[in-house]
Amino acid sequence: MKDNFEQALIIAVEESMERADQFFLEIEDKTKDGPGVTRVAWGEGEQIGHDMCEAWAKELGMEISGDSAGNLYMTFPGEDREAPPFIVGSHMDTVPCGGNYDGAAGVISGLAAIQAFQAAGITPAQDTIVMAIRAEEAGSWFSGLHGGHLGSRAALGRFMEDELNTAHHNYFDKSLYEVIKTAGFDPDAIANNPPHLNPQKIKGYCELHIEQGPILIAENKPVGVVSGIRGNRRFRNCKALGEYNHGGATPQSFRKDAALGAAEFLYKFEQVGLQTLADGGDLVFNPGIIHTDPDVNGLSKVCGEVNFTLDMRSESSEILDTMRKTAEGIAAEISEQRGVNVDLGAFSVSVPAALQNDEKHRMLKGCAAMGLEATSLASGGGHDAAEFHHEGVPSSMIFIRNENGSHNPDEAMEMEDFCEGTKILAWMMATA
């Protein structure tokens, strides 16, 4: 490549930002839902996003294809068309009434980079595929038994047995099978044919995404290099079971108060978790749902039942397993001492993805080449990159500074930061 390759790429990416900004404004306008945007998995809003991506890709002369799940592949030909392609992309669906950037930024960035390649006369060694992925936000749209990240897992052949029928789309009130078929795609091919993507024939996968936490804001850095994607252990159906009784007439020593039992459990778990953090471990945790039965509870009643959840996330499977055992031990201790049965129920497992060191080091090299100082940080949320990683594809992620978190209408990514992140993505694509 030319000695002035980096400078030419920087200028071309900066020039592509006008088209990218136009895309963000247009898709927000078309999928606005009250204060936020809603792009339902396999629904109208997600399809609007895919159609807009395809239109831009056609403007750029890219090759368009799809798979049985409705994932969109936009290919920029490389010098060796027989070589394994390099894939970049993300998802176009959102959570209900969410933000405009979570997911879509990664696809728009890939298309902006291709526009920059054309302007700068850059042709990568192999084909580059920009992938618009379906249903990454599956946890917001589906209940029943499913493994999340449905679009990328369908493409990679990672569905569990009968997942097409055990996953239920709450918005459409249909099974995953029915939703995919209604959307015009082929669930039978997903179930019976070889996967659309062969991991052994993919050179790498890179995903740009807004940061979903406050670290880049706090460190005043526009971009971050993702060190890994946290796995989780989730207790989805916890119960504290005591006895309903009169709140005034029952002495404290006679009570089996489920609310206090649940509160003590969560407090003691928090103390162990905070000590784990103080000892240098990577851990986040939260009880996202806590409720009593509104048909039975009352101001003047001793609480007889509390339902709650517990979500633990870490880059370390060892820490997750230790904290799971800790939770079970605390539950047993409180059950014995209070006469309240703290039953955590079954737990689900998501394996951490420690993204490949070679790709992380390559990205840091790209940051230096583009004149950026990046910080390294873990991803607390799950991403399609983890599915590629678990299939052995060398995977990496770029985070973009974003105020106010994500999954809400107040996502606040700045186009200047998006431009810096796109420079890194374009460098990764050009040098793969």
N, C-alpha and C positions, 0 to 999 in steps of 0.2 A: 504494500500500500504506500501511497505518497507520504513524504516527510510531513506535509502539511495536512495530513488526513484528519487529525483531531480538530484543527481549526476549521476546516471545511465542514466537518460534522456538526460542530457547535453552531456555526452560522446557519446551517440548513435546518437544524432542530428549532432554533429560535424563530426562523421564518415559518415553520409549520404550526406554531402556536395559535395563529389567527384561526386556522381551520379547526384546531382542537377546541378552542374556546367557543367557537360557533356550535360545534357538536354538543358540548356540555349545556349550552343555553337552550338548544333546540330539544334535546331529550328531556331536560327538566320541564320545559313548557308542555311537551306532549304527554308526560307521565305524572304531572303534578296531582297530588291527592291531599287537599287541605294544606297544612303547613309543610308537608314533605312530599316525597315521590313514592309511588308504589309500582313495582314491576314484578308481578306475580310469576312464580316459576311455571313455565309452560303456559303463561297467560298473555293477555294483550300487551301489557307494558313491556315484558321481556321481549316479545316478538318485535315490538317497535324498535327496541334497541338493536336487535339482530338485523332488522331491515335497514336501519341507518348505517350500521357497520358495513353491510354488504354494498350499499350504495357508494360509500366512500372508497371501499376497496375496488369497486369497478371503475371509479374515476381514476384510480391509480393503475389500472390495467392488471390487477392481481387475479389469480385463478381462484374460483369459488367452488367449494364443495361442502358437503355435510355428511352427517352420519345418522344412524337409526334413532338416536336420542334427540336429534335436532341441534347438536353442536355445530357451529359454523367454523369452517377452516378457510382462511384467506391467505393464499400462497404467493410469495415473491420469489421468482426463480433465482437460484444461485448459479455459480460457475459450473459446479458439478451436480447435475440433477439426479444422479444416482446415489449421491452421498446421503447419509441420514440427515434429516432436516433439524433445524433448531426451532423450537416452539416458544412463543411468548403469548400471553393472554391472561384473561381473568373472566369473571362472570358478569352478566348483564341484569340478573334479577336483583331485587332489594328485599329487605324486610318490609312489613307493612308500614306505610308512612315513614319511610327512612330517608337517608340522605342521597344526594345525587352522585357522589363520587365513589362510594364503597363498591368495588367491583368494576364499574364502568371505566374508571381511570386507567386500569391496566390494559384494556382493549384499545381505548382511544390512544394511549401512549404508543402502543405497538404500531397502529396505523400512522400516527404522526412520524414515527421513526422511519417507516417505509417511504413516506413522502419526502423526508429528509434525504434518504438514500438516493432517490431519483434526482433530487435537486443537486446533490453533491457528486453524482456519478459513481456511487459506491455499489458494488455487487458482492455480497458475501460469498464465501467459498461454497456454501451449500444453500438449499432452499430455506427460506424463513417462513414459518407459518404463524400468522396471528390468529389465535383461537378465541372465539366468543363462546363461553361455556354456559351450559344450562344449569339452573337449580343448585347453585352453590349454597344458597340460603335455605337449604331443605329443612333445617330445624325450625324455621319460622312458618313453613307451609305444610309440613307433613307430620303426622303422628303415626303410631304403629311401629312395627319393627323395620328400621332402615339404618343405613350407615352414614347418612349425610353425603354432601358433595356429590349429588346424584349424577350430574352431567359428566364430570371428569371420571367418576368411577364406572359409568356406563361405557365411556370411550375406551377405558383401559381394561375392561372385563373384570371389574372388582365387585360386582354385585353379589350379595349373598343369595343362597338358594331361595327361590320364590319371593325375593324382595319386591319384585314387580307387583305382587299381590298383597304382601304384608304391609307395605307402605301406603298410607292413606292421605290423600291431598285434602286438607280441611277446607280450603277455599272452594274447591269444586265439588267436594263430597264424593270423590271417586278414588279408586285405587290408582297407584302409579301406572299400572298397565293401561287403564282406561284413559288417564290423562294424556299419556304419550300418544296413544292411538288417536284420541280426539284432536290433538294438536297437529295431526297429519304425519306422524312418524311411525316407526315400526318396532314395537316392543317385542314381537316374536323374534325378530332378527337379533335384538339384544340378548334374548334368552338362549338362542340356538346357534347363532353364527359366531365365528371367531371375533375377538375384539377389533374395533376399527383401528386402534393404535397398537402397534407392537413396540413395547418399551425398548427392546434390543435394537430397534431401528430409529431411535430418536437420539440426536446428539446431545440435547439438553433442553431444559425448560426454565424460563425466567418469568417471574410475575412481579409487576409493579402494583402497589396497593397503598392506599392511605394508611398511616398509622392509626390504630384504634385506641391508643393510650396517649399519655402526656409527655413521654420522654423527649422526643425531638423538640417539642415546644420548650420544655424546661432547659434543654441544652442548647437551644437556639441554633439547631442544625436543620437545613432544608431536607436532607435525605439521610436514610439509615440503611445499613447492610444487615439483613436479618440473619442472626446466628442459627436459629432453629425455631421450629413451631411446637409450642407446648402440646403435650398430650394431656389426657384427663382421666380421672376416675369420677364417675357421677353416680350418686345415690339419688334416683329420680322419684322414689316413692317412700320417703321416710314417714314414720308415724310415732307419736308419743301417745300411748293409751293409758289413761288413768280412770278416774270415776267421777261422773257428774254428781254434784251434791250441792247443798244449800250453802251459799257464800257467807251467810251470817251465822248460821247455827252450827256449822261444822268446825271444831277446833283445829288449829293448824296441824297438830300432831296426828290427826286422823285423816288428813287430806291426802289424796293421790292426784295431785294437780298436774295435768298434762302440759299446761302452758309453762309452768315453772320448770318442769322436767326438760322440755325442749330448750328453754332458755339456758338452763345450766349446761346442757350438752353443747350448745353452740358456743357458750362462753369458754368452756374448758378446751374445746377444740381450737378456738381462736388462740388461746394462750400457747398451746403446743405449736401451732402454725407460726406465730410470731417469733417463737424461739428458734424454729427452723430457719426463718429468714435472718435472724440475728447471727446464726451460726454460718451464714453464707449460702444457704440453700436457695434454689429457685422455686418459688411457690406463690400462687395466688389461689384464693378460695372465696366462696360466697354461698349463703343460703338464699337462692333467688326467689323462692316461693315459701311463704309461711302463712297458714290460714287455719281457722277453726270453722266449724259447720254453722253457717248463719241461721239455719233452721232449728238449731239445738242450743247454741251458746247464749249467754246472757250476762248482763252486768253483775247480777247477784248470784251467779252460779259458779261453783268450782268447775274448771274446765276439764272435760273428760277425754278430749281428743284434739291433737294438733297434727296437721299434715305439713311436711316441709321437704325441701330438697337440699342437697349439698353437692356443690361442684368444686372439684380440686383440679388445678392445672399446674404442670411443671415441665421443664425440659428433661427432667430425670425420672425415669420409670421407677427407680429405687425409692426416691422420695415419695412418689405417688403411692406406691405399695405400702410404705411405712405409715403414711398418713391415713390410708384406708384402714390398716390394722389399728392405728391409734383411735380412729373414729369408732370402730367396733368395740374396742376396749372401754372407751368412755361410756358408750351406750350401755354396755353390760354393767358397769359400775353404778351408773345412775339408776338403772332398772332395779338393782339390788337394794340400793340405799333409800330410794324414794317410793318403791312399790309402784312405779310407773314404768310400763314396758316401752322402752325406746327401741323400736324395730326399724332398722335402716333399710331393710328390703334388699333386693338385688342391686348390683352396681354394674355400670357399663364401662368399657375400656376403650380409650383411644391412645395409640402409641405415639410418643413424641417423635418428631422428625428433625434430627440434627442435620441440617442441610450440608451438602458436600463441601468440604474444606477447599478443594481446588477451585470450585466455582465462587466461593466467598472471597478467596484470595484474588481471583481474577477480577471480581467486582471492585474490590478495594484498589486494585491497579487501575481500573477504569475510572474510579473516582479521582485518583491522582492525575490521570491523563486529562480529565475534563476540568481540573482545577478545583475540585471539591474536597472538603474535609468531612468525611462521614463518620458517624458513630455506629457501633455494633450493638444490636439489641435483639431480644427474643420477641417472637410473636405470641401474644396471648390467645388470639383467635385462631381457629382452623382455617386453612386455605386449600385450594385445589393443588397448590405446589406440593403439599404433603402427600397427596395421592400419587403424583408422579415420582416423588422421592421413594415412597414405599415400593414402587415397581422397579426401582433401580435406575431411574433416569437422573442424571446429574442435574440438580435443581437449585435455584437461587431465588431470592426475593429482595426487592427494593421497597423500602417504606418512604412515603412522602409525609412531611410535616403536615399536621391537620389538627386544628384547634377544635375543642368541644366533643371529642370522641367520635364514634360512628354509630350506625344503626339509629340515627335520629336526624331530624330535619336540619339541625344546626351544624352539620359537618362544614368545616371552613378551610378547605384546601385552597391555597393561593396559586394562581397560574404561574407565578415566578418559580415557586417550588416545584410545581408539576413539570416545568420546563427543565429544571436541573435534573430531576429524576429521569425524564425522558432522554436526556443526554447520556446518562449512565446506561439505560436500557438499550439505546441505539448502539453504544460502544460494545455492549455485551453481544448484541446481534451481529455487528459487523466483524467482530474478532473471534466468533465462535469456531 
